[in-house]
């Protein structure tokens, strides 16, 4: 029996994107190059987060003392790299107050338009067109700092400094990733062709400064989602590797996808493909 296809294991000390220059180039493709139409495709095609992961994320907030009148204060969440609001909307639906920090204007526009329709009397959202390392928010303003599908774009030291500053004593940091599960051979081929970086690495954890944070607790959620073949082509264009690629590289990638999906697998544009996913949540309490 062949072993499952897995990316090379990295030590906990290594970030997912080792080169700081490459990290800036890829991460900057969202904030500096993305159009409104591309941001809309990102919001439409990127996976949501399992409800259990969202519940577990908000469970990191310590219960507040009842306010005047016996009501409980809702958790205050700062979300770094909030993107188009995929997790933001789920946090709002769960009753959180969210400060969404996002440097991409097209992404933030979608986040605010879509999230305000979700936020009701029990929650609100405020957008901040800013970077993670300089959010402009006051000290000790958050019960929880969250980054979903974004921490790998950050300088780890700067992000931890800012998270520590924003968190109230006893607050928590929560980092989420949706990964494609490359143990599935079809997914493995797709990630190679699309040059998708969001693939699962067994045992990997972000490295946090023990001066700032307690040891990390990690939990995995395994699930799957279904995309049509045409949606897979669209999904490929939402990746940072696509946004930062040359026209020639994009054309080659599209041809390779066509050869694999239409040629080798014999699929049509409207055929559906099940994509196994792994969502990983890492949480750590602020010291």
Protein Blocks (a to p, Z undefined) as FASTA:
>chain_A
ZZddddddddfklcfblblmlmmmmmmmmmmmpcfklmmmmmmmpccddfklmmmmmmmp
ccddddehhiacddddddehklnolmmmmmmmnopacddddfblklmmmmmmmmmmmpcf
kbccddddddfklnopaehkbfbdcdehklmmpcfklmmmmmmmmpcghiacdddddddd
fkbmklmmmmmmnopabbcdehiacdddfklpccdddddddddddddfklmmmmmmmpmk
lmmpcfklmmmmmmmmmmmmmmmnopafkbccdddddddddddddZZ
